[in-house]
Amino acid sequence: MTDLQKRSLLKLAALSAVASAALIGCGKKEEPAPPPAAAPVAAPAPAKVEPLKIAFAYVGPVGDGGWTFAHDNGRKEIEKEFGDKVVTSFVEKVPESADAERVIRDMASQGNKLIFGTTFGYMEPMLKVAADFKDVKFEHATGYKTADNLRTYDSRTYEGAYMAGVIAGKMSKTGTLGVVGSVPIPEVVRNINSFTLGAQSVNPKVKTKVVWVNEWFNPPKETEAATALINGGADVLFQNTDSSAVLQTAEKMNKRAFGWDSDMTAYGPKAHLGSAVINWGPYYVKAVKDALEGKWATGQTWWGVKEGAIDMVSIAADVPDDTKKRIDEIKAGLKDGSFSIWKGPIMDNTGKELVAKDAVADDKFLGGLKTYVKGVEGKVPGN
């Protein structure tokens, strides 16, 4: 190949390279590779919701078979209803004294945000503690004083007392009934009177004797009081105390009696005429639901047969059918509002009119009752 031919080939190769470059320059621009995708960020774990800590102060032992036993059943209803959303605890046998304030204050200091005090004598201590723990909600049973973070609740135990009276009036052979009273406050006076009114609805000549023990739970004193009533002629006994001692005494002395606050049939099956029981479960479930949902507010609640809080259960087999039917009628009337226990005329045992004819006593009247109705012997202590 000559030098001229070599130059021609080199020139042709150079022109081809230039043409190729031009063609590439005029074509589609090459896209850069996309950046690598960012690593996914994990969503934050939901904050763990701490359970609501709830504490109960009990005046008696949980095994008293009556008042405190009924409250503790209500506490167990809370656990059953709300599961791991709540944690409950209790202190039993807390006296109505300076110890009550110490115990309740300790409950608040330990992080409990809902505290129930289950007896009248805790009212002033709870008010003091509530003032120092504004972020804690307090619930006081049977009291009448409230605060922004303290409310009261109660059961219409007088409805159960009235039904017991109806049975007692029918079953008494002597016409003399006996009541073992705990502490002479309106709640207890109201129950004694309602029991007597119930008995008088069956037998207008019935009389009621009362022995006070001035304590809520003291089985030896209750036994002594029951024995004195039986020796004084009473053949059917009623109580407003917290143990089963009255029923057990009636069993031993071959008389009849009632269970109170809980079903006490097992403590004296031959003596037992029926039990006027309290079911605290519905209220306790409502109170906890209010707290969990942020709907809790101060106020006063008083529930009875209508709300499922009061009942007469385990009526003895030898109680006549017409009396059992009457109890059913009373329950139905209390539920639908067609029956009123405290409807006049009602007189006290000195002959003074308490409730005028056809008038119905309101809750304010019932909450301040300090005198006996006609048929109850003696005077209310301290009145």
Contacts in CASP RR format, 6 or more apart in sequence:
PFRMAT RR
TARGET T0000
AUTHOR 0000-0000-0000
METHOD contacts of the structure
MODEL  1
MTDLQKRSLLKLAALSAVASAALIGCGKKEEPAPPPAAAPVAAPAPAKVE
PLKIAFAYVGPVGDGGWTFAHDNGRKEIEKEFGDKVVTSFVEKVPESADA
ERVIRDMASQGNKLIFGTTFGYMEPMLKVAADFKDVKFEHATGYKTADNL
RTYDSRTYEGAYMAGVIAGKMSKTGTLGVVGSVPIPEVVRNINSFTLGAQ
SVNPKVKTKVVWVNEWFNPPKETEAATALINGGADVLFQNTDSSAVLQTA
EKMNKRAFGWDSDMTAYGPKAHLGSAVINWGPYYVKAVKDALEGKWATGQ
TWWGVKEGAIDMVSIAADVPDDTKKRIDEIKAGLKDGSFSIWKGPIMDNT
GKELVAKDAVADDKFLGGLKTYVKGVEGKVPGN
49 85 0 8 1.000
51 84 0 8 1.000
51 85 0 8 1.000
51 86 0 8 1.000
51 87 0 8 1.000
52 82 0 8 1.000
52 85 0 8 1.000
52 86 0 8 1.000
52 87 0 8 1.000
52 113 0 8 1.000
52 114 0 8 1.000
52 288 0 8 1.000
52 291 0 8 1.000
52 292 0 8 1.000
53 86 0 8 1.000
53 87 0 8 1.000
53 89 0 8 1.000
53 110 0 8 1.000
53 111 0 8 1.000
53 112 0 8 1.000
53 113 0 8 1.000
53 114 0 8 1.000
54 75 0 8 1.000
54 78 0 8 1.000
54 86 0 8 1.000
54 87 0 8 1.000
54 88 0 8 1.000
54 89 0 8 1.000
54 112 0 8 1.000
54 113 0 8 1.000
54 114 0 8 1.000
54 115 0 8 1.000
54 116 0 8 1.000
54 288 0 8 1.000
55 88 0 8 1.000
55 89 0 8 1.000
55 90 0 8 1.000
55 91 0 8 1.000
55 107 0 8 1.000
55 110 0 8 1.000
55 112 0 8 1.000
55 114 0 8 1.000
55 115 0 8 1.000
55 116 0 8 1.000
56 71 0 8 1.000
56 72 0 8 1.000
56 75 0 8 1.000
56 88 0 8 1.000
56 89 0 8 1.000
56 90 0 8 1.000
56 91 0 8 1.000
56 115 0 8 1.000
56 116 0 8 1.000
56 117 0 8 1.000
56 118 0 8 1.000
57 90 0 8 1.000
57 91 0 8 1.000
57 94 0 8 1.000
57 100 0 8 1.000
57 103 0 8 1.000
57 104 0 8 1.000
57 107 0 8 1.000
57 115 0 8 1.000
57 116 0 8 1.000
57 117 0 8 1.000
57 118 0 8 1.000
57 122 0 8 1.000
58 68 0 8 1.000
58 71 0 8 1.000
58 72 0 8 1.000
58 90 0 8 1.000
58 91 0 8 1.000
58 92 0 8 1.000
58 93 0 8 1.000
58 94 0 8 1.000
58 118 0 8 1.000
58 119 0 8 1.000
59 67 0 8 1.000
59 68 0 8 1.000
59 93 0 8 1.000
59 94 0 8 1.000
59 95 0 8 1.000
59 96 0 8 1.000
59 118 0 8 1.000
59 119 0 8 1.000
59 121 0 8 1.000
59 122 0 8 1.000
59 216 0 8 1.000
59 217 0 8 1.000
59 242 0 8 1.000
60 67 0 8 1.000
60 68 0 8 1.000
60 92 0 8 1.000
60 93 0 8 1.000
60 94 0 8 1.000
60 216 0 8 1.000
60 217 0 8 1.000
60 242 0 8 1.000
61 68 0 8 1.000
61 92 0 8 1.000
61 93 0 8 1.000
61 217 0 8 1.000
62 68 0 8 1.000
62 69 0 8 1.000
62 72 0 8 1.000
62 90 0 8 1.000
62 92 0 8 1.000
63 69 0 8 1.000
63 72 0 8 1.000
64 217 0 8 1.000
64 242 0 8 1.000
64 243 0 8 1.000
64 244 0 8 1.000
65 242 0 8 1.000
65 243 0 8 1.000
65 244 0 8 1.000
65 261 0 8 1.000
65 262 0 8 1.000
65 264 0 8 1.000
65 267 0 8 1.000
66 242 0 8 1.000
66 243 0 8 1.000
66 244 0 8 1.000
66 260 0 8 1.000
66 261 0 8 1.000
66 262 0 8 1.000
66 264 0 8 1.000
67 118 0 8 1.000
67 119 0 8 1.000
67 216 0 8 1.000
67 217 0 8 1.000
67 242 0 8 1.000
67 260 0 8 1.000
67 261 0 8 1.000
67 278 0 8 1.000
68 92 0 8 1.000
68 118 0 8 1.000
68 217 0 8 1.000
68 242 0 8 1.000
69 261 0 8 1.000
69 262 0 8 1.000
70 261 0 8 1.000
70 262 0 8 1.000
70 277 0 8 1.000
70 278 0 8 1.000
70 279 0 8 1.000
70 280 0 8 1.000
71 116 0 8 1.000
71 118 0 8 1.000
71 141 0 8 1.000
71 280 0 8 1.000
72 90 0 8 1.000
73 262 0 8 1.000
73 279 0 8 1.000
73 280 0 8 1.000
73 281 0 8 1.000
74 279 0 8 1.000
74 280 0 8 1.000
74 281 0 8 1.000
74 284 0 8 1.000
75 88 0 8 1.000
75 90 0 8 1.000
75 284 0 8 1.000
77 280 0 8 1.000
77 281 0 8 1.000
77 284 0 8 1.000
77 285 0 8 1.000
78 86 0 8 1.000
78 88 0 8 1.000
78 281 0 8 1.000
78 284 0 8 1.000
78 285 0 8 1.000
78 288 0 8 1.000
79 86 0 8 1.000
79 88 0 8 1.000
81 285 0 8 1.000
81 288 0 8 1.000
82 288 0 8 1.000
82 292 0 8 1.000
85 292 0 8 1.000
86 288 0 8 1.000
86 292 0 8 1.000
89 107 0 8 1.000
89 112 0 8 1.000
91 103 0 8 1.000
91 107 0 8 1.000
94 100 0 8 1.000
94 103 0 8 1.000
94 122 0 8 1.000
96 119 0 8 1.000
96 120 0 8 1.000
96 121 0 8 1.000
96 122 0 8 1.000
98 125 0 8 1.000
100 121 0 8 1.000
100 122 0 8 1.000
100 125 0 8 1.000
100 126 0 8 1.000
101 125 0 8 1.000
101 128 0 8 1.000
101 129 0 8 1.000
104 115 0 8 1.000
104 117 0 8 1.000
104 122 0 8 1.000
104 125 0 8 1.000
104 126 0 8 1.000
104 129 0 8 1.000
104 138 0 8 1.000
105 129 0 8 1.000
105 132 0 8 1.000
107 115 0 8 1.000
108 115 0 8 1.000
108 129 0 8 1.000
108 132 0 8 1.000
108 133 0 8 1.000
108 136 0 8 1.000
111 136 0 8 1.000
112 136 0 8 1.000
113 135 0 8 1.000
113 136 0 8 1.000
113 137 0 8 1.000
113 291 0 8 1.000
114 136 0 8 1.000
114 137 0 8 1.000
114 139 0 8 1.000
114 287 0 8 1.000
114 288 0 8 1.000
114 291 0 8 1.000
115 126 0 8 1.000
115 136 0 8 1.000
115 137 0 8 1.000
115 138 0 8 1.000
115 139 0 8 1.000
116 139 0 8 1.000
116 140 0 8 1.000
116 141 0 8 1.000
116 284 0 8 1.000
116 287 0 8 1.000
117 126 0 8 1.000
117 138 0 8 1.000
117 139 0 8 1.000
117 140 0 8 1.000
117 141 0 8 1.000
118 141 0 8 1.000
119 141 0 8 1.000
119 142 0 8 1.000
119 216 0 8 1.000
120 141 0 8 1.000
120 142 0 8 1.000
120 143 0 8 1.000
120 183 0 8 1.000
120 185 0 8 1.000
120 187 0 8 1.000
122 140 0 8 1.000
123 140 0 8 1.000
123 143 0 8 1.000
123 144 0 8 1.000
123 145 0 8 1.000
124 145 0 8 1.000
126 138 0 8 1.000
126 140 0 8 1.000
126 150 0 8 1.000
127 145 0 8 1.000
127 147 0 8 1.000
127 150 0 8 1.000
129 138 0 8 1.000
130 136 0 8 1.000
130 138 0 8 1.000
130 147 0 8 1.000
130 149 0 8 1.000
130 150 0 8 1.000
131 147 0 8 1.000
133 149 0 8 1.000
134 148 0 8 1.000
134 149 0 8 1.000
135 149 0 8 1.000
136 149 0 8 1.000
137 149 0 8 1.000
137 150 0 8 1.000
137 151 0 8 1.000
137 291 0 8 1.000
137 296 0 8 1.000
138 147 0 8 1.000
138 149 0 8 1.000
138 150 0 8 1.000
138 151 0 8 1.000
139 150 0 8 1.000
139 151 0 8 1.000
139 152 0 8 1.000
139 153 0 8 1.000
139 287 0 8 1.000
140 150 0 8 1.000
140 151 0 8 1.000
140 152 0 8 1.000
140 153 0 8 1.000
141 152 0 8 1.000
141 153 0 8 1.000
141 154 0 8 1.000
142 152 0 8 1.000
142 154 0 8 1.000
142 187 0 8 1.000
143 152 0 8 1.000
143 154 0 8 1.000
144 152 0 8 1.000
144 300 0 8 1.000
144 367 0 8 1.000
145 152 0 8 1.000
146 152 0 8 1.000
146 298 0 8 1.000
146 299 0 8 1.000
146 300 0 8 1.000
147 298 0 8 1.000
148 298 0 8 1.000
149 298 0 8 1.000
150 298 0 8 1.000
151 297 0 8 1.000
151 298 0 8 1.000
151 299 0 8 1.000
151 300 0 8 1.000
151 301 0 8 1.000
152 299 0 8 1.000
152 300 0 8 1.000
152 301 0 8 1.000
153 283 0 8 1.000
153 287 0 8 1.000
153 300 0 8 1.000
153 301 0 8 1.000
153 302 0 8 1.000
153 303 0 8 1.000
154 187 0 8 1.000
154 300 0 8 1.000
154 301 0 8 1.000
154 302 0 8 1.000
154 303 0 8 1.000
155 278 0 8 1.000
155 280 0 8 1.000
155 283 0 8 1.000
155 302 0 8 1.000
155 303 0 8 1.000
155 304 0 8 1.000
155 309 0 8 1.000
155 310 0 8 1.000
156 302 0 8 1.000
156 303 0 8 1.000
156 304 0 8 1.000
156 305 0 8 1.000
156 309 0 8 1.000
156 310 0 8 1.000
157 187 0 8 1.000
157 191 0 8 1.000
157 240 0 8 1.000
157 261 0 8 1.000
157 276 0 8 1.000
157 278 0 8 1.000
157 310 0 8 1.000
158 190 0 8 1.000
158 191 0 8 1.000
158 193 0 8 1.000
158 194 0 8 1.000
158 341 0 8 1.000
158 366 0 8 1.000
159 194 0 8 1.000
159 304 0 8 1.000
159 305 0 8 1.000
159 310 0 8 1.000
159 334 0 8 1.000
159 341 0 8 1.000
160 194 0 8 1.000
160 276 0 8 1.000
160 305 0 8 1.000
160 310 0 8 1.000
160 311 0 8 1.000
160 312 0 8 1.000
161 190 0 8 1.000
161 191 0 8 1.000
161 192 0 8 1.000
161 194 0 8 1.000
161 195 0 8 1.000
161 238 0 8 1.000
161 240 0 8 1.000
161 276 0 8 1.000
162 194 0 8 1.000
162 195 0 8 1.000
162 197 0 8 1.000
162 198 0 8 1.000
162 330 0 8 1.000
162 341 0 8 1.000
163 198 0 8 1.000
163 276 0 8 1.000
163 312 0 8 1.000
163 327 0 8 1.000
163 330 0 8 1.000
163 331 0 8 1.000
164 195 0 8 1.000
164 238 0 8 1.000
164 258 0 8 1.000
164 273 0 8 1.000
164 274 0 8 1.000
164 276 0 8 1.000
164 312 0 8 1.000
165 177 0 8 1.000
165 194 0 8 1.000
165 195 0 8 1.000
165 196 0 8 1.000
165 197 0 8 1.000
165 198 0 8 1.000
165 199 0 8 1.000
165 202 0 8 1.000
165 238 0 8 1.000
166 198 0 8 1.000
166 199 0 8 1.000
166 201 0 8 1.000
166 202 0 8 1.000
166 323 0 8 1.000
166 326 0 8 1.000
166 327 0 8 1.000
166 330 0 8 1.000
167 258 0 8 1.000
167 273 0 8 1.000
167 274 0 8 1.000
167 312 0 8 1.000
167 315 0 8 1.000
167 319 0 8 1.000
167 323 0 8 1.000
167 327 0 8 1.000
168 177 0 8 1.000
168 195 0 8 1.000
168 198 0 8 1.000
168 199 0 8 1.000
168 206 0 8 1.000
168 236 0 8 1.000
168 238 0 8 1.000
168 256 0 8 1.000
168 258 0 8 1.000
168 273 0 8 1.000
169 175 0 8 1.000
169 177 0 8 1.000
169 198 0 8 1.000
169 199 0 8 1.000
169 200 0 8 1.000
169 202 0 8 1.000
169 203 0 8 1.000
169 206 0 8 1.000
169 236 0 8 1.000
170 202 0 8 1.000
170 203 0 8 1.000
170 319 0 8 1.000
170 320 0 8 1.000
170 323 0 8 1.000
171 236 0 8 1.000
171 256 0 8 1.000
171 273 0 8 1.000
171 319 0 8 1.000
172 199 0 8 1.000
172 203 0 8 1.000
172 206 0 8 1.000
172 235 0 8 1.000
172 236 0 8 1.000
173 235 0 8 1.000
174 233 0 8 1.000
174 234 0 8 1.000
174 235 0 8 1.000
175 203 0 8 1.000
175 205 0 8 1.000
175 206 0 8 1.000
175 207 0 8 1.000
175 235 0 8 1.000
176 206 0 8 1.000
176 207 0 8 1.000
176 208 0 8 1.000
176 209 0 8 1.000
176 232 0 8 1.000
176 233 0 8 1.000
176 234 0 8 1.000
176 235 0 8 1.000
177 195 0 8 1.000
177 196 0 8 1.000
177 199 0 8 1.000
177 206 0 8 1.000
177 207 0 8 1.000
177 208 0 8 1.000
177 209 0 8 1.000
177 234 0 8 1.000
177 236 0 8 1.000
177 237 0 8 1.000
177 238 0 8 1.000
178 208 0 8 1.000
178 209 0 8 1.000
178 210 0 8 1.000
178 211 0 8 1.000
178 229 0 8 1.000
178 234 0 8 1.000
178 236 0 8 1.000
178 237 0 8 1.000
178 238 0 8 1.000
179 192 0 8 1.000
179 195 0 8 1.000
179 208 0 8 1.000
179 209 0 8 1.000
179 210 0 8 1.000
179 211 0 8 1.000
179 229 0 8 1.000
179 237 0 8 1.000
179 238 0 8 1.000
179 239 0 8 1.000
179 240 0 8 1.000
180 210 0 8 1.000
180 211 0 8 1.000
180 213 0 8 1.000
180 222 0 8 1.000
180 225 0 8 1.000
180 226 0 8 1.000
180 229 0 8 1.000
180 237 0 8 1.000
180 238 0 8 1.000
180 239 0 8 1.000
180 240 0 8 1.000
180 241 0 8 1.000
180 246 0 8 1.000
181 188 0 8 1.000
181 192 0 8 1.000
181 210 0 8 1.000
181 211 0 8 1.000
181 212 0 8 1.000
181 213 0 8 1.000
181 225 0 8 1.000
181 239 0 8 1.000
181 240 0 8 1.000
181 241 0 8 1.000
182 188 0 8 1.000
182 212 0 8 1.000
182 213 0 8 1.000
182 214 0 8 1.000
182 215 0 8 1.000
182 216 0 8 1.000
182 240 0 8 1.000
182 241 0 8 1.000
182 242 0 8 1.000
183 212 0 8 1.000
183 214 0 8 1.000
183 215 0 8 1.000
183 216 0 8 1.000
184 212 0 8 1.000
184 214 0 8 1.000
184 380 0 8 1.000
184 381 0 8 1.000
184 382 0 8 1.000
184 383 0 8 1.000
186 366 0 8 1.000
186 367 0 8 1.000
186 368 0 8 1.000
186 369 0 8 1.000
186 370 0 8 1.000
187 367 0 8 1.000
188 240 0 8 1.000
189 369 0 8 1.000
189 370 0 8 1.000
189 371 0 8 1.000
189 372 0 8 1.000
189 380 0 8 1.000
190 366 0 8 1.000
190 367 0 8 1.000
190 369 0 8 1.000
191 240 0 8 1.000
192 208 0 8 1.000
192 210 0 8 1.000
192 238 0 8 1.000
192 240 0 8 1.000
192 372 0 8 1.000
192 376 0 8 1.000
193 369 0 8 1.000
193 372 0 8 1.000
193 373 0 8 1.000
193 376 0 8 1.000
194 341 0 8 1.000
194 342 0 8 1.000
195 208 0 8 1.000
195 238 0 8 1.000
196 206 0 8 1.000
196 208 0 8 1.000
196 372 0 8 1.000
196 373 0 8 1.000
196 375 0 8 1.000
196 376 0 8 1.000
197 341 0 8 1.000
197 342 0 8 1.000
197 346 0 8 1.000
197 373 0 8 1.000
198 341 0 8 1.000
199 206 0 8 1.000
199 208 0 8 1.000
200 206 0 8 1.000
200 375 0 8 1.000
202 323 0 8 1.000
206 375 0 8 1.000
207 375 0 8 1.000
207 376 0 8 1.000
207 377 0 8 1.000
208 375 0 8 1.000
208 376 0 8 1.000
208 377 0 8 1.000
209 229 0 8 1.000
209 232 0 8 1.000
209 233 0 8 1.000
209 234 0 8 1.000
209 377 0 8 1.000
210 372 0 8 1.000
210 376 0 8 1.000
210 377 0 8 1.000
210 378 0 8 1.000
211 225 0 8 1.000
211 226 0 8 1.000
211 228 0 8 1.000
211 229 0 8 1.000
212 225 0 8 1.000
212 381 0 8 1.000
213 221 0 8 1.000
213 222 0 8 1.000
213 224 0 8 1.000
213 225 0 8 1.000
213 241 0 8 1.000
214 381 0 8 1.000
215 221 0 8 1.000
215 241 0 8 1.000
216 241 0 8 1.000
216 242 0 8 1.000
217 241 0 8 1.000
217 242 0 8 1.000
217 243 0 8 1.000
218 241 0 8 1.000
218 243 0 8 1.000
219 243 0 8 1.000
219 245 0 8 1.000
220 245 0 8 1.000
222 239 0 8 1.000
222 241 0 8 1.000
222 243 0 8 1.000
222 245 0 8 1.000
222 246 0 8 1.000
222 249 0 8 1.000
223 245 0 8 1.000
223 246 0 8 1.000
223 248 0 8 1.000
223 249 0 8 1.000
225 246 0 8 1.000
226 237 0 8 1.000
226 239 0 8 1.000
226 245 0 8 1.000
226 246 0 8 1.000
226 249 0 8 1.000
226 250 0 8 1.000
226 257 0 8 1.000
227 249 0 8 1.000
227 253 0 8 1.000
229 237 0 8 1.000
230 237 0 8 1.000
230 249 0 8 1.000
230 250 0 8 1.000
230 253 0 8 1.000
230 255 0 8 1.000
234 255 0 8 1.000
235 255 0 8 1.000
235 256 0 8 1.000
236 255 0 8 1.000
236 256 0 8 1.000
236 257 0 8 1.000
236 273 0 8 1.000
237 246 0 8 1.000
237 247 0 8 1.000
237 249 0 8 1.000
237 250 0 8 1.000
237 255 0 8 1.000
237 256 0 8 1.000
237 257 0 8 1.000
237 258 0 8 1.000
238 246 0 8 1.000
238 257 0 8 1.000
238 258 0 8 1.000
238 260 0 8 1.000
239 246 0 8 1.000
239 247 0 8 1.000
239 257 0 8 1.000
239 258 0 8 1.000
239 259 0 8 1.000
239 260 0 8 1.000
240 260 0 8 1.000
241 260 0 8 1.000
242 260 0 8 1.000
242 261 0 8 1.000
244 259 0 8 1.000
244 264 0 8 1.000
244 267 0 8 1.000
244 268 0 8 1.000
246 257 0 8 1.000
246 260 0 8 1.000
247 257 0 8 1.000
247 258 0 8 1.000
247 259 0 8 1.000
247 264 0 8 1.000
247 267 0 8 1.000
247 268 0 8 1.000
247 271 0 8 1.000
247 272 0 8 1.000
248 267 0 8 1.000
248 268 0 8 1.000
249 257 0 8 1.000
250 256 0 8 1.000
250 257 0 8 1.000
250 268 0 8 1.000
250 271 0 8 1.000
251 257 0 8 1.000
251 267 0 8 1.000
251 268 0 8 1.000
251 269 0 8 1.000
251 270 0 8 1.000
251 271 0 8 1.000
251 272 0 8 1.000
254 271 0 8 1.000
255 271 0 8 1.000
256 271 0 8 1.000
256 272 0 8 1.000
256 273 0 8 1.000
257 271 0 8 1.000
257 272 0 8 1.000
257 273 0 8 1.000
258 264 0 8 1.000
258 272 0 8 1.000
258 273 0 8 1.000
258 274 0 8 1.000
258 275 0 8 1.000
258 276 0 8 1.000
259 265 0 8 1.000
259 267 0 8 1.000
259 272 0 8 1.000
259 274 0 8 1.000
259 275 0 8 1.000
259 276 0 8 1.000
260 275 0 8 1.000
260 276 0 8 1.000
261 276 0 8 1.000
261 277 0 8 1.000
261 278 0 8 1.000
262 275 0 8 1.000
262 277 0 8 1.000
262 278 0 8 1.000
263 275 0 8 1.000
263 277 0 8 1.000
263 313 0 8 1.000
263 314 0 8 1.000
264 272 0 8 1.000
264 275 0 8 1.000
265 272 0 8 1.000
265 274 0 8 1.000
265 275 0 8 1.000
265 314 0 8 1.000
272 314 0 8 1.000
272 316 0 8 1.000
273 315 0 8 1.000
273 316 0 8 1.000
273 319 0 8 1.000
274 312 0 8 1.000
274 313 0 8 1.000
274 314 0 8 1.000
274 315 0 8 1.000
274 316 0 8 1.000
274 319 0 8 1.000
275 312 0 8 1.000
275 313 0 8 1.000
275 314 0 8 1.000
276 310 0 8 1.000
276 311 0 8 1.000
276 312 0 8 1.000
277 310 0 8 1.000
277 311 0 8 1.000
277 312 0 8 1.000
277 313 0 8 1.000
278 309 0 8 1.000
278 310 0 8 1.000
279 308 0 8 1.000
279 309 0 8 1.000
279 310 0 8 1.000
279 311 0 8 1.000
280 309 0 8 1.000
282 303 0 8 1.000
282 307 0 8 1.000
282 308 0 8 1.000
282 309 0 8 1.000
283 301 0 8 1.000
283 303 0 8 1.000
283 307 0 8 1.000
283 309 0 8 1.000
287 296 0 8 1.000
289 295 0 8 1.000
290 296 0 8 1.000
290 297 0 8 1.000
302 363 0 8 1.000
303 309 0 8 1.000
303 310 0 8 1.000
304 310 0 8 1.000
304 334 0 8 1.000
305 311 0 8 1.000
305 331 0 8 1.000
305 334 0 8 1.000
305 335 0 8 1.000
306 334 0 8 1.000
306 335 0 8 1.000
306 337 0 8 1.000
311 331 0 8 1.000
312 327 0 8 1.000
312 331 0 8 1.000
315 324 0 8 1.000
315 327 0 8 1.000
329 339 0 8 1.000
330 339 0 8 1.000
332 338 0 8 1.000
332 339 0 8 1.000
333 339 0 8 1.000
334 341 0 8 1.000
340 360 0 8 1.000
342 355 0 8 1.000
342 360 0 8 1.000
342 361 0 8 1.000
342 365 0 8 1.000
342 366 0 8 1.000
343 355 0 8 1.000
343 358 0 8 1.000
343 359 0 8 1.000
343 360 0 8 1.000
343 361 0 8 1.000
344 355 0 8 1.000
344 356 0 8 1.000
344 357 0 8 1.000
344 358 0 8 1.000
344 359 0 8 1.000
344 360 0 8 1.000
344 361 0 8 1.000
345 353 0 8 1.000
345 355 0 8 1.000
345 356 0 8 1.000
345 357 0 8 1.000
346 353 0 8 1.000
346 354 0 8 1.000
346 355 0 8 1.000
346 361 0 8 1.000
346 373 0 8 1.000
346 374 0 8 1.000
347 353 0 8 1.000
347 354 0 8 1.000
347 373 0 8 1.000
347 374 0 8 1.000
348 354 0 8 1.000
348 371 0 8 1.000
348 372 0 8 1.000
348 373 0 8 1.000
348 374 0 8 1.000
349 371 0 8 1.000
349 372 0 8 1.000
349 373 0 8 1.000
349 374 0 8 1.000
349 375 0 8 1.000
349 376 0 8 1.000
349 377 0 8 1.000
349 378 0 8 1.000
350 371 0 8 1.000
351 374 0 8 1.000
354 361 0 8 1.000
354 371 0 8 1.000
354 373 0 8 1.000
355 361 0 8 1.000
355 365 0 8 1.000
370 380 0 8 1.000
370 383 0 8 1.000
371 379 0 8 1.000
371 380 0 8 1.000
371 383 0 8 1.000
372 378 0 8 1.000
372 379 0 8 1.000
372 380 0 8 1.000
END
